[in-house]
């Protein structure tokens, strides 16, 4: 039997309602199916993220250690195998995709060292530099046709912003959210065409394994890909391991390593503050304190 962590079931129910609950209930059977079809045997404790079950496995045919990843198919996850194949062919430093089932979205991935995430690097500035280098490699690759787009996301954000801002209790935060929308409006006509990860924070970069020929490498996983401007990628590195005094240093380092126009990158980073704020609507009364502080510092209001 495959154990489904309680936290994963709760997350799936919270984000996807009855469909998420049904998917959680079906996970043991789905795991069993692919263990058999792909000739795998379990090789360690089940792991999970916000919405995915990950089972360490060994491939019976050649003894290669791998990871079976199971998640619901939606707009965010459907592009993951596409992006991994493209980045893999370009040598962009992403986890290798070994198998994929298009109907269920199940993936067999290269096994990385889950005990060594980039989060574990004590020197936060060193971790930011690693993440910046990873983003630069990813952003060097153009997005394929048909990938979900930042252009569409920006249009939805701009439409929803006035109503969401009106619900905020604090007048300063209302102005802040509308200023984020104004910044996005300035750049929305040029949304970009790079293949973006969208969620590259420090826990989504793990150390590679020597047995895979990746000793000493930091390897990217778990993209939620879309087509757009690389400036939209910077926010997770500012918000995770949050330190208000480091926001501008991190932003300048990231935009510099990626070779971005600073003002465009600022506008798209404010777009991420807007996007995160909109997820709380309707009923949102306050912005997340870290997000509001990032926006204020980028706008020179600290």
N, C-alpha and C positions, 0 to 999 in steps of 0.2 A: 504494500500500500504506500502511496505517496502522500505525505502530510502536506496540507495546504495551511500555511501560517494564518492565524486568526487576523493579524493586521492586514494581510492581503485581502482576505474576504471582506473586511470592513471597508477598505479602500475601494474595492470594486463595487460594493453596494453603494457607497457614498457617491462615487463618480458616475456610475452607470445604472443605478437603480436595480430593477428586477433582472435586467439582462446581465448586469455584472454579477449579481448573486448566482444566477444560473451558470454563468461561466465558471465561477469559483467552484461550484458543485461538480462541474464536469471535468475539472482539471486532473483529478487522479486517473480517470479513464483516458483522457487525451494524452497524458504522460505515458501511460501504459501502451497506448497505440504506437507512439513513436519510438519508445524503447524497443519494441518488437520490429517495427518496419525498418528502422535504421540500424538495427543490430547493436544496441547499446545496453550497458548495465550501469546501474547507479554506482556512484563513487564518492559518496560524501553526503553531508546534510543538505537538505533543500534550502535554497535561499530565495529571497523575494525583494523586489523593489516596490514602488508605489502601486504598480498595476501588472507586474509580470512575475511569473514563477520561473525560477532558474534551478535546474537540477544538474549538479556535476555528474558526468558520465565518463565511461570508457568505451571506445568503439571496439567491438569484439574482433573485427576483421584485421585490425593492425595495432591494437593496444593504445591508440592515440587518445589522450585525455581531452575532453571537450565539455561543452555546456549546452544543455537543452533549454531553450527559452520559449516560454508559452505566454502569449498575451492576447487580449482582445484586438480584433482588427477594427481600426477606426482611421480617421483622417490623418492622425499623427503617426500611427504605427505602420500603416500600409506602405509607406515609402522607405522604411528602414532597410529591408534587404536590397532594394534598388540602390540606395545610397552606399551601402557597404560594398556592394560589387563594384560600383564606379570608383569609390575611393581606394578600394583594394587594388584595382587595376592601375591606379595612378600612384600607388605607393605612398598614400597620404597618412599612414600611421594608424589605421583603424583595425579593429578586431576582424579576423578572417571569418567569412561566412562559408561553412562547409556543406550545409544542406538547408533547403527551404521548401516548405509546403505552402503553395499559394492559397489554397482553400482555407486553411486554418490560421495561417501566419506563423506556424511553428518554425523555429530556426535552430540549427545546430551550429554552434560557434566555437571558435578556438578558445581553449581554456587559458585564462589569464590568472594572475596571482591576486585573488580577492583579498588576501591579507595585507596587500600593499597598495592602497589607493593613494592618489596624489594628496588627499587630505592629510595623510600621515606625515607629510614633509613638514617639519616643524617651522622652518623658515618660510613665512607666508609669501614674501617677495620672490623667493626662489620658485615656489609653487606657481605664482602668477606668471613667471617667465616661461615655465614649462607649458602652461596652458596657452599662453600667447603663441608659442611656437607651433603647438598643435592646431590652433585656429588658423594660423597662416597657411599650413599645409592643406587643411580642408578647404579654405576659401580660394585656393588656387585652382579649384576644379569647377567648371561650369555645371549648372543644374541641367538635368535632362528634360526634355519636353514632357509635359503632363504632371510635373511635380507641383504640389500645392504651393501657392505663391504668397509672398509678402504683399504684393499689390492688392490681392483680395483681402488679406488680413487688415491692411491699413484702411481700406475702404470701410470695412465693418467697424473698426475702432472709431473712425471719425464720425460715423453715423450714430454710434452709441454714446459717445463722450458727453454731449450736453445733458442727456437724461441722467447719466450716472453721476456727473458732477453735482447736479441739483440735489441729489440725495445725501451728499456729504454734510455732516453736522458742522464742520469747521470751515469758516469762510476762506481762510488761508489755504486749506487743502482743496477747496473748490477751485480757487484760482490756479493752484498748482496743477491740478489735473487738466484744466482747460489750456494751460500753457504747454503742457506736454502734447495735447492734441494740436495746438497751433504749430509746434515744432514739427510734428509728423506731417501736417498739411504742407509745409514748405518743401518736403522731400518726397512726398508720396508719388509725384509724377515720374520719379526715377527710382523704382523699387529695387533695381539690381537683378543680376542673373546668376549669382554664385550658388553653389550647393551648400546650404547652411545646416549645421547640426541642430541649432536652436537651444539646446539644453546642456551646453558643455560647462559643467561645474567640476569641482575637484574630485568628487566621488565617481565621476564618469570617465576618469582616466586611471588605469591600473597598470602596474608593472607587468611587463611581458615575462614569459618563462623561457629559461635557457633551452629546454627541450624543443621549443618551437623556433629556436634560432633568434630569439628576441631578448636575450639577456641585456640588461641595461637600458631597454627601451621603455618609454611610456606610451601606452596604447589606448586609443579612444574607443569608447563603446556607447551604446544606448542612444543613438541619435533620434530626434523627432524632425526629420528633414523637411526643408522647404527651399524654394528658390527666392533669392533676395540679396540685399545689401549686407556685407559682413559687419557693418555697424550694428546690426540687430543682434549680433552674437555676443556682445561684450557684457551685457547686464549680469548674467549668472556669476561671472568672475568678480563683480563688484559686490554682489549681494551675499554670496556664500563666503564664509569666514569673514563676516562683515566687520569692518573697522572704518568708522566715519573719517578718521584722519588719513586713511589710505585711498579713499575713493578717487581723488584726482590723480594721484600717482599711478594707480592701477589703470585708470582710463587712458592716461597719456602713454603708458608703457604698451598697452594693448593696441591702441590705435596706431602707435608708431611702428610696432613690429609688423602689423598687418598692412602698413602703408596707406592708411585711410585718411581722408580729409577730416580734420578734427570736428568741424562744425556739422558735417553730415553724420559723422559717427555719434556726436552728441544728440542730434535730433532723433536718430533711430534708437539710441539708448533710452531717451525719454519716452519713445514709443513703447518700450518694454515696460516702463513704469505704468504707462496708460493701459497696456494690455493686462497687466496683473491687477490693476485697479478695477477694470471692467469685469473681471471674473467674479468679483464680490457682488456685483449688481444683479438683480435688484436687492435692496435691503442693506447695501453697504453704507456704513456711516463714517468710517475712518479708513484712511489709507494705512497700509502696513508701515510702521515707523521707519524701518530700514529703507523701504522704497521711497518714502517721502524725503528722507535725508539725502539719498542719492540724487533725486531730482533737484533738490535745493542746491546741492553743491555743484552740480553740472550747470545750474542756472546762475551761479554766483550769489546765492542768497544765504549762505551759512554764516 
